[in-house]
Amino acid sequence: MRIGIIGAGFIGQAVAQLVIAAGHEAMLSNSRGPHTLKDVLAEIPGAQIGTTEDAAAFGDVVLVAIPFMHYQSLSAEWLEGKTVLDANNYYPERDGPIPALDAFETTTSRLLAEHLSGALVVKVFNAILADDLLRDARPGQAHDRRALPVAADDPAAKALAIRLLDEVGFDAVDAGNLDESWRFERAKPAYCIPLNKEALKTALAEADRRIELPHGSWRH
Ligand SMILES: NC(=O)c1ccc[n+]([C@@H]2O[C@H](COP(=O)([O-])OP(=O)(O)OC[C@H]3O[C@@H](n4cnc5c(N)ncnc54)[C@H](OP(=O)(O)O)[C@@H]3O)[C@@H](O)[C@H]2O)c1
């Protein structure tokens, strides 16, 4: 599979390493252009670099891993018909206040899907630290395999993301559609905590929409 990556920071680079190790192709991009990504070529053997438009065109699947405040800068046209993996999280102190999120009326992925109206958005890779992606990946039968939550409206796009997770070293738990993805957003029990499949199901079920856990009980 060809995976375009928009956002070449911690998460974009970690996912690139995992998917390349699993035998896929990856093209990374950022806002400033490929000339600023030469170091990435040296650090991630096999990676390709391009503009965001190049990465969108390259990918059968496109990962979006940028500060959430910039999601409206993404081109819906370039991502039309693509499966878009959404790793983004909302941090009001970084992204500025977004009233509909602060009022628990929508989810980060629903906002992204509304903006990218022709894309098949899957919430995935948001509830794990970038370092942990590389540290916790395990082969299929490992007794200590970590599970990650996945949410999407489109069943085929969700199935593809679950398959990709398995290939790169993680079990998956289906957390429902994009409206349910608040269950593993920032400050929820399933957020950035290493859990196996059963424990992750419990953490997702225990989430309360209006209760944000204090800093320190989750790790990012
Ligand atoms: N770090 C983690 O452990 C972690 C874990 C889970 C989820 N997340 C979430 O994943 C997202 C990315 O986090 P990160 O830690 O990887 O961020 P980061 O290290 O700060 O990297 C952000 C990347 O996004 C690029 N970018 C910014 N605006 C862009 C735009 N409009 N178009 C294209 N590229 C753009 C930046 O490129 P330029 O420098 O050229 O602007 C940079 O390459 C955030 O929403 C974060 O909350 C992070």
The ligand as a MOL file (V3000), in Angstrom:
LIG
                    3D

  0  0  0     0  0            999 V3000
M  V30 BEGIN CTAB
M  V30 COUNTS 48 52 0 0 0
M  V30 BEGIN ATOM
M  V30 1 N 3.3600 13.5400 19.5200 0
M  V30 2 C 2.5790 12.5560 19.9480 0
M  V30 3 O 3.0180 11.6650 20.7170 0
M  V30 4 C 1.1430 12.4770 19.4520 0
M  V30 5 C 0.4210 11.3130 19.7680 0
M  V30 6 C -0.8720 11.1720 19.2500 0
M  V30 7 C -1.4400 12.1770 18.4970 0
M  V30 8 N -0.7330 13.3210 18.2780 0 CHG=1
M  V30 9 C -1.4160 14.3740 17.4850 0
M  V30 10 O -0.9190 14.2710 16.1570 0
M  V30 11 C -0.8200 15.5610 15.5790 0
M  V30 12 C 0.6360 15.8070 15.2090 0
M  V30 13 O 1.4040 15.7570 16.3990 0
M  V30 14 P 2.9960 15.7230 16.3560 0
M  V30 15 O 3.4280 15.5950 17.7630 0
M  V30 16 O 3.4620 14.7660 15.3160 0 CHG=-1
M  V30 17 O 3.2750 17.2250 15.8750 0
M  V30 18 P 4.6400 17.9160 15.4720 0
M  V30 19 O 5.8070 17.0640 15.8700 0
M  V30 20 O 4.5610 19.3150 15.9800 0
M  V30 21 O 4.5850 17.9310 13.8800 0
M  V30 22 C 3.5590 18.5900 13.1980 0
M  V30 23 C 3.8130 18.4230 11.7180 0
M  V30 24 O 2.6760 18.9470 11.0420 0
M  V30 25 C 3.1380 19.7900 9.9840 0
M  V30 26 N 2.1180 20.7570 9.6700 0
M  V30 27 C 1.6330 21.7590 10.4330 0
M  V30 28 N 0.6590 22.4050 9.7920 0
M  V30 29 C 0.5290 21.8140 8.5840 0
M  V30 30 C -0.2930 22.0440 7.4690 0
M  V30 31 N -1.2090 23.0260 7.4800 0
M  V30 32 N -0.1390 21.2420 6.3890 0
M  V30 33 C 0.7870 20.2620 6.3750 0
M  V30 34 N 1.5920 19.9950 7.4110 0
M  V30 35 C 1.4670 20.7630 8.5080 0
M  V30 36 C 4.4050 20.4040 10.5240 0
M  V30 37 O 5.1870 20.8740 9.4720 0
M  V30 38 P 5.8490 22.3350 9.4980 0
M  V30 39 O 6.8280 22.2950 10.6310 0
M  V30 40 O 6.4520 22.4630 8.1540 0
M  V30 41 O 4.6950 23.2950 9.7540 0
M  V30 42 C 5.0300 19.1870 11.2080 0
M  V30 43 O 5.7090 18.3910 10.2610 0
M  V30 44 C -1.3460 16.5510 16.6360 0
M  V30 45 O -2.7030 16.8080 16.3890 0
M  V30 46 C -1.1510 15.7900 17.9400 0
M  V30 47 O -2.0330 16.2200 18.9510 0
M  V30 48 C 0.5430 13.4880 18.7220 0
M  V30 END ATOM
M  V30 BEGIN BOND
M  V30 1 1 1 2
M  V30 2 2 2 3
M  V30 3 1 2 4
M  V30 4 1 4 5
M  V30 5 2 4 48
M  V30 6 2 5 6
M  V30 7 1 6 7
M  V30 8 2 7 8
M  V30 9 1 8 9
M  V30 10 1 8 48
M  V30 11 1 9 10
M  V30 12 1 9 46
M  V30 13 1 10 11
M  V30 14 1 11 12
M  V30 15 1 11 44
M  V30 16 1 12 13
M  V30 17 1 13 14
M  V30 18 2 14 15
M  V30 19 1 14 16
M  V30 20 1 14 17
M  V30 21 1 17 18
M  V30 22 2 18 19
M  V30 23 1 18 20
M  V30 24 1 18 21
M  V30 25 1 21 22
M  V30 26 1 22 23
M  V30 27 1 23 24
M  V30 28 1 23 42
M  V30 29 1 24 25
M  V30 30 1 25 26
M  V30 31 1 25 36
M  V30 32 1 26 27
M  V30 33 1 26 35
M  V30 34 2 27 28
M  V30 35 1 28 29
M  V30 36 1 29 30
M  V30 37 2 29 35
M  V30 38 1 30 31
M  V30 39 2 30 32
M  V30 40 1 32 33
M  V30 41 2 33 34
M  V30 42 1 34 35
M  V30 43 1 36 37
M  V30 44 1 36 42
M  V30 45 1 37 38
M  V30 46 2 38 39
M  V30 47 1 38 40
M  V30 48 1 38 41
M  V30 49 1 42 43
M  V30 50 1 44 45
M  V30 51 1 44 46
M  V30 52 1 46 47
M  V30 END BOND
M  V30 END CTAB
M  END
